[in-house]
């Protein structure tokens, strides 16, 4: 199939591109390289350096004629979303609408959408959280990602564009940016290898659902032909504390220092992990890479990248 991946030069997007290529599909990527990198991309893949809000996106669709769009491009920094809520609405909502309009105009039959399970639900009423849980995001990022899911339904009902929305957990693995407000695994691994002092926000007992990026890429591959008109959690179904992640990474890196504890982040849910039974039933997906194995391969990636 001819597939266009937005945000395909990013951490998660580039792994999805690799999975699609390995399955024999024809790929092109749209990425403004604000957070992505050409280094992440297979040289066989055509890169269009275009912002998803730009009117030039239509020219890419017209020339590439994708059958399916895998929409990964987004602003995804919770803390920044409080500082720049208008930017998050512009990129994540208006930019996604531009993508959907291009899908409508140029005959795309399906869109895969990267949503978030960690940020849309808000404080969980029960754990693990299933897809029918109430939606009460605590930050502009989560609100912006959920907003687009309504448009997916709208474009399916009115224009016949099929969709699968995948609500991601905390995704980690090779190629994740270890700077700024990246994932805690990447930040801690890089600091430990550099003999830095990782800072744990809050008590460290907050729990997240950590899933390796290769498992996330595999879910997108399965969703190419399954899960039409579905919103599906991806997750392990178990919570892992930040303190536990710190301890495992310290063992893997040989780090013998102590963590520094700082204030908790605004808008952060204390504990959340996801029920992915529906993804198992509909996609045939469950995560295959255990946390310790995944953390080990991630540390090796950063060790070699030093």
C-alpha positions in Angstrom: 0.0 0.0 0.0 1.0 3.6 -0.5 1.3 5.1 3.0 2.1 8.7 4.1 3.4 9.0 7.7 3.2 12.4 9.3 5.9 12.9 12.0 7.7 10.0 10.4 11.2 11.3 11.2 10.4 11.4 14.9 11.0 8.8 17.7 7.8 6.8 17.3 7.1 7.7 13.7 10.4 6.5 12.4 10.0 3.0 14.0 6.5 2.8 12.4 8.1 3.7 9.0 10.6 0.9 9.5 7.8 -1.6 10.3 5.8 -0.6 7.3 8.9 -0.8 5.0 9.7 -4.3 6.3 6.2 -5.4 5.4 6.7 -4.2 1.8 4.7 -1.0 1.8 5.5 2.1 -0.2 6.3 5.0 2.2 6.7 8.8 2.2 7.1 11.0 5.2 5.9 14.5 6.1 7.9 16.1 9.0 8.9 19.7 9.7 11.9 18.3 11.6 11.1 20.5 14.7 11.7 17.4 16.9 12.3 14.7 14.3 15.6 14.0 12.5 16.7 12.9 9.1 19.1 10.4 10.8 16.1 8.4 12.0 14.8 7.8 8.5 15.7 5.0 6.1 17.3 6.6 3.0 14.8 4.8 0.8 11.9 7.0 2.2 11.0 10.3 0.6 10.9 13.1 3.1 8.7 16.2 2.6 9.8 18.8 5.0 6.4 20.4 5.6 4.5 21.6 8.6 1.1 19.8 8.9 -0.6 23.2 9.2 0.9 24.4 5.9 -1.3 24.7 2.7 1.6 23.0 0.9 0.5 19.7 2.5 -2.1 19.4 -0.2 0.7 19.3 -2.8 2.3 16.4 -1.0 -1.0 14.4 -1.1 -1.5 15.3 -4.7 1.9 14.0 -5.8 2.1 11.0 -3.5 -1.5 9.8 -3.7 -1.5 7.8 -0.4 -4.1 5.2 0.3 -3.5 5.3 4.0 -2.2 8.1 6.3 -0.5 7.3 9.6 -0.8 10.5 11.6 1.9 10.7 14.2 2.8 14.4 14.0 2.0 16.4 17.1 3.3 18.6 19.9 3.6 16.2 22.8 5.2 18.0 25.8 2.7 18.2 28.7 4.6 21.0 30.5 5.0 23.1 27.3 1.3 22.6 26.6 0.5 24.7 29.7 2.9 27.4 28.5 1.7 27.4 24.9 -1.9 26.1 24.8 -2.7 28.0 21.6 0.3 26.4 19.8 -1.0 23.0 20.9 -4.4 23.7 19.5 -2.9 25.0 16.3 -0.6 22.0 15.7 -2.6 19.2 17.2 -6.1 20.2 16.3 -5.9 22.6 13.3 -2.9 20.7 11.8 -4.8 17.5 12.1 -7.8 19.1 10.5 -5.6 20.0 7.6 -4.5 16.4 7.3 -8.1 15.2 7.4 -9.1 17.7 4.7 -6.2 16.5 2.5 -7.4 12.9 3.1 -10.9 13.9 2.0 -9.8 15.8 -1.1 -7.4 13.2 -2.3 -9.3 10.0 -1.7 -7.4 8.5 1.3 -9.4 5.5 2.5 -8.1 5.2 6.1 -6.2 7.2 8.7 -4.3 5.8 11.7 -4.2 8.3 14.5 -1.7 8.5 17.4 -3.8 9.5 20.4 -2.8 9.3 24.1 -4.0 7.0 26.8 -1.8 8.6 29.4 -3.3 12.1 29.1 -6.9 11.9 27.8 -8.5 10.1 30.8 -7.4 12.3 33.7 -7.4 10.8 37.2 -8.5 7.2 36.8 -11.7 6.0 38.6 -10.4 2.4 38.3 -7.3 0.6 37.1 -6.4 -0.5 34.5 -8.3 2.1 32.5 -10.4 0.9 29.6 -11.6 2.9 26.6 -15.1 3.5 28.0 -13.6 5.4 31.0 -14.7 9.1 31.3 -12.5 11.6 29.5 -11.2 14.4 31.8 -7.7 15.4 30.6 -5.7 17.6 33.0 -3.5 19.3 30.4 -3.9 21.1 27.1 -1.9 18.3 25.3 -4.4 15.6 26.4 -7.3 17.9 25.5 -6.0 18.6 22.0 -5.3 14.9 21.2 -8.8 13.9 22.3 -10.4 16.7 20.4 -9.2 15.2 17.1 -10.9 11.9 17.8 -14.3 13.6 17.4 -13.2 14.8 14.0 -12.2 11.3 13.0 -15.8 10.2 13.7 -17.1 13.2 11.8 -15.0 12.5 8.7 -15.9 8.8 8.8 -19.6 9.4 9.0 -19.7 12.2 6.4 -16.9 11.4 4.0 -16.3 7.6 4.4 -12.7 7.9 5.7 -12.1 4.9 7.9 -9.9 5.4 11.0 -8.2 3.6 13.9 -7.2 5.7 16.9 -4.5 4.2 19.0 -4.2 5.6 22.6 -0.6 5.3 23.4 0.9 4.6 26.9 4.3 5.8 28.0 6.4 4.8 25.0 10.2 4.3 25.3 13.0 2.9 23.3 15.9 3.7 20.9 15.9 7.1 19.2 13.9 8.8 21.9 15.2 12.3 22.6 16.9 12.3 26.0 16.8 16.1 26.4 14.1 18.5 27.4 10.9 16.9 28.6 11.4 13.6 26.8 10.4 10.3 28.2 11.7 9.5 31.7 13.6 6.4 30.4 15.6 8.3 27.8 16.3 11.2 30.2 17.5 8.9 33.0 19.5 6.6 30.8 21.4 9.4 29.2 22.1 11.1 32.5 23.2 7.9 34.2 25.6 7.1 31.3 27.0 10.6 31.6 27.3 10.4 35.4 24.6 13.0 35.8 22.0 13.3 38.5 18.5 12.3 37.3 15.7 14.4 38.9 12.5 12.5 39.9 9.5 14.8 39.9 7.4 14.2 43.0 7.8 11.1 45.2 8.7 8.7 42.4 5.8 6.4 43.4 3.7 7.6 40.5 3.0 4.8 38.1 2.9 4.7 34.3 2.4 2.0 31.7 5.7 1.6 29.8 5.6 0.0 26.4 8.5 -0.4 24.0 8.3 1.5 20.7 8.7 -1.6 18.7 5.5 -3.0 20.1 3.8 0.3 19.3 5.0 0.1 15.7 3.7 -3.4 15.4 0.2 -2.2 16.6 0.2 0.4 13.8 1.1 -2.3 11.3 -1.8 -4.5 12.4 -4.1 -1.5 12.3 -3.5 -1.0 8.6 -6.1 -3.8 7.9 -7.9 -4.1 11.2 -9.7 -2.0 13.8 -11.8 0.2 11.5 -13.8 2.9 13.4 -12.2 1.8 16.7 -10.5 3.7 19.5 -8.0 1.3 21.1 -5.8 1.5 24.2 -2.2 0.2 23.8 -0.7 -0.8 27.1 0.7 -3.5 29.3 -2.1 -3.4 31.9 0.4 -2.9 34.7 1.8 0.2 36.3 5.6 0.7 37.0 6.7 3.4 39.3 9.3 5.9 38.3 11.4 4.8 41.3 11.4 1.2 39.9 12.5 2.5 36.4 15.3 4.4 38.1 16.5 1.3 40.0 16.5 -0.9 36.9 18.3 1.7 34.8 20.8 2.2 37.5 21.7 -1.5 37.5 21.9 -1.6 33.7 24.1 1.5 33.4 26.3 0.8 36.5 25.1 4.1 38.0 25.7 4.3 41.8 24.4 7.7 42.6 21.1 8.8 44.2 18.2 10.5 42.5 17.3 14.1 43.2 13.6 14.6 44.1 11.9 17.7 42.8 8.4 19.1 42.8 5.6 17.1 41.0 4.6 18.3 37.5 1.5 20.3 37.0 -1.3 18.4 35.4 0.3 15.0 36.1 -2.0 12.0 36.8 -0.5 10.1 39.8 -1.1 6.6 38.6 -2.4 5.3 35.3 -2.1 2.1 33.3 -4.2 0.9 30.5 -6.5 -2.1 29.7 -5.6 -3.2 26.2 -8.0 -6.1 26.0 -9.8 -4.5 23.1 -6.6 -4.2 21.1 -5.9 -7.8 21.8 -9.3 -8.9 20.5 -9.5 -6.6 17.5 -5.9 -6.3 16.4 -4.5 -9.5 17.9 -2.0 -7.2 19.7 -0.3 -7.6 23.0 3.1 -6.2 24.0 5.9 -8.7 23.5 8.9 -6.9 24.9 9.2 -7.0 28.7 10.3 -3.9 30.6 13.7 -5.1 31.6 14.5 -6.4 28.1 13.3 -3.1 26.6 15.2 -1.0 29.1 18.3 -3.0 28.4 18.1 -2.5 24.6 17.4 1.2 25.2 20.5 1.6 27.4 22.6 -0.1 24.8 21.4 2.3 22.1 22.4 5.3 24.2 25.7 3.7 25.2 26.6 3.3 21.5 25.3 6.8 20.7 27.7 8.4 23.2 
